[in-house]
Amino acid sequence: MANDRITIRVEPELKQWFEQEAKRQDRSVGYVVTQSMQQAKRSSEARDRMIRDAMAEADKGVFVSQEAVHRWMDSWDTENEISLPQPDVYLKRA
């Protein structure tokens, strides 16, 4: 599969970092930049997926109250540590 070429402008410090990283990895600068871009793409896609999943979960209208979370957190590192709180707020959806 042929790759397309793009040209970008970067700050001198970033260019220098890519060059140093390429040397450290015994790879080309193009390889290091491409790997960085692919990782940025994967991170962005994962973040978007997590946001969509969280919004879908929130849309169910089932939550844990702030009070229950605070009781749980206040019990940390005590002899009476309580388990993870369960949902206690249920919003009706129209």
N, C-alpha and C positions, 0 to 999 in steps of 0.2 A: 504494500500500500504506500503510495507516494504521499509525502507530507507537504503541506503548503508552507510557504515562507511568509513571515510577518516581520515588520521592523518596528521597534519601539524605542522610545527615549527613556533612559533611566538616570537617576542621580549617580554621580561618580562613585560615591561610597557603595552603592548597591552593585554597580558594575564590578568594582574591585572585589566585593564579597563573592559574587558569582565566579570570578576568575580564580580566586583563592580556593573556593569550594571545588571547582572543577579540577584544579591541580591536586588538591587533597584526595579526591576520589579517583584520580587518574582518568578523568572523563573530559569530554568537550564542554565548553561553556553552554553550547546549545542544548546538550543533554541535561545539564543541571537546571537550566531555565525551564526546559520542557517538563522535567520531573516536578519542579516547583509549581508550575502552572497546573499540572494534573492533580497534585495534592490540594491546591487551592480549590479546584473544581470539585473534588471529592468532599472536601470540608464544607463547601457551600451547599452542595446537594444534601449532605447529611444534616446540616443545620436546618435547611428548608423542610426536610422530611420530619425532623423532630418538632418543628413549629407546627406543621400540619397535624401531626399525631397529637400534640398537646392541645391544640384547638379543638380537635374532634373529641378528645377526652373531656375537655371543659364544656363542650356543647351538651354533654350528657347531663350536666347540672348536678353532679355529685361531688361534694367537696368536704374537706376537713376544716373545721372552724379554727380560727386563730387561737381561741382559748385552749382547744384540745392540743394544738401544736405546742403552745407555751407550757402547758402542764407536762407534756412529754419531754420537752427540752429542759425544763426545770428539774426533772428527775434524773437527768444524765449524771453519771459519776456519783450517784448516791446508792445507799443500800436498798432503796425502794424504787429502782429504775423501772419505769413502765414500758410496755411494748409500743410499737408504732401505732399511732392513733388511727382509728377507723373513721370512714366518712360519717359525718353527723349533720351535714347540711345538704338538703335536697331541694333544688329549685324546680318548680314546675315550668315546663316549656309549653308555649302556646301552639 
